[in-house]
Amino acid sequence: MGPCFLVPGEAEPTLQVVSITRENMTEWLHGGFEWLTSEIDYAQPCIALVREGRAVSICRSVRITSNAHEAGLETLDLFRGRGYAAAVVAGWAMAVRELGGIPLYSTSWENLASQSVARKSALSLYGVNFTVT
């Protein structure tokens, strides 16, 4: 359970980001993101921030409908706390909007780091996720 956000239309990356595709994935997805190569075709758009010749923060579409995409966000531990996550979320949101989709971001109440990204990115709270078991 946790908060759900809309990424605002004016969101733009504050740092340079790149799009990760099947064609360039081997160039960037090493040193921590090798697992993503098996799902790259289903995780588009996929936006990364590159440092030291590799992707260190990635935002990709993990749930996709005809109207909206939900973000999946990962940043390598050594590169957290530098604003990289906010940059890739903004870049991903721009790419989703270019496809005609609505960019959504959700997290759990326990994930304080993810909530911090939402706060720093000025995302708009629109609801709360919950699970029925």
C-alpha positions in Angstrom: 0.0 0.0 0.0 1.2 3.5 -0.7 0.7 6.8 -2.5 0.2 7.2 -6.2 1.3 10.2 -8.2 0.9 11.9 -11.6 4.1 13.2 -13.0 3.4 16.9 -14.0 3.6 18.0 -17.6 6.3 20.5 -16.9 8.7 17.9 -15.6 12.1 18.0 -17.4 15.3 16.2 -16.5 17.9 18.4 -14.7 20.7 16.2 -15.8 21.4 14.5 -19.2 19.6 11.2 -19.7 19.6 8.6 -22.4 17.0 6.3 -23.8 17.9 2.6 -23.4 16.8 0.3 -26.3 17.6 -3.2 -27.6 20.1 -1.5 -30.0 22.2 0.2 -27.2 21.4 -1.9 -24.1 24.7 -3.7 -24.1 26.6 -0.4 -24.1 24.9 0.8 -20.9 23.3 -2.1 -19.0 26.4 -3.6 -17.3 27.7 -3.2 -13.7 24.3 -3.6 -12.1 21.4 -3.6 -14.6 22.2 -6.8 -16.7 18.8 -8.2 -15.5 17.0 -5.6 -17.6 18.2 -7.0 -20.9 15.6 -9.8 -20.8 12.7 -7.3 -20.5 13.9 -4.3 -22.4 11.4 -4.7 -25.2 8.5 -4.6 -22.7 9.9 -1.8 -20.5 9.7 1.1 -23.0 10.3 3.9 -22.7 13.4 3.2 -20.6 15.5 6.2 -19.6 18.9 6.1 -17.8 21.4 8.4 -16.3 24.9 7.3 -17.2 28.0 7.7 -15.0 31.3 5.9 -15.3 30.3 4.4 -18.7 27.2 2.6 -17.4 23.6 3.2 -16.4 23.4 4.0 -12.7 19.7 5.1 -12.5 16.9 3.9 -14.6 13.2 4.7 -15.0 11.1 2.4 -17.2 7.5 1.6 -17.9 6.5 -1.4 -15.8 2.7 -1.3 -16.3 1.3 -0.1 -19.6 -2.2 0.6 -20.8 -3.4 2.5 -23.9 -3.8 5.6 -21.7 -1.1 5.4 -19.0 2.3 4.1 -18.1 3.5 3.4 -14.5 7.1 4.0 -13.6 9.6 1.4 -12.3 12.6 3.2 -10.8 16.0 1.7 -9.8 19.2 3.5 -8.7 22.4 1.7 -7.8 23.2 2.0 -4.1 26.5 3.9 -4.7 24.7 6.5 -6.7 21.7 7.3 -4.5 21.1 10.8 -3.0 22.4 12.7 -6.0 19.2 13.7 -7.8 19.6 11.0 -10.4 16.3 9.3 -9.8 14.4 12.6 -10.2 16.2 13.2 -13.5 15.3 9.8 -15.0 11.7 10.0 -13.8 11.4 13.4 -15.6 13.0 12.1 -18.7 10.8 9.0 -18.7 7.7 11.1 -18.2 8.6 13.2 -21.2 9.0 10.0 -23.3 5.7 8.7 -22.1 3.9 11.9 -23.0 5.5 11.8 -26.5 3.8 8.5 -26.9 0.5 10.0 -25.9 0.4 8.4 -22.4 -0.1 9.7 -18.9 3.0 9.1 -16.7 2.2 7.7 -13.2 4.4 6.9 -10.3 3.5 4.9 -7.2 5.4 3.6 -4.1 4.8 2.1 -0.8 4.4 3.8 2.6 7.6 2.0 3.7 9.8 3.2 0.8 10.9 6.6 2.2 13.5 7.0 -0.5 10.9 6.7 -3.3 8.6 9.1 -1.5 11.5 11.5 -1.3 11.9 11.3 -5.1 8.2 12.0 -5.5 8.4 15.0 -3.2 11.6 16.5 -4.8 10.0 16.0 -8.2 6.8 17.8 -7.1 4.6 14.9 -8.3 0.9 15.3 -7.8 -0.8 12.8 -5.4 -3.9 11.4 -6.9 -4.7 8.3 -4.8 -3.5 5.5 -2.7 -2.7 1.9 -3.7 -4.0 -0.9 -1.6 -4.0 -4.7 -1.7 -6.9 -7.0 -0.9 -5.9 -10.5 0.2 
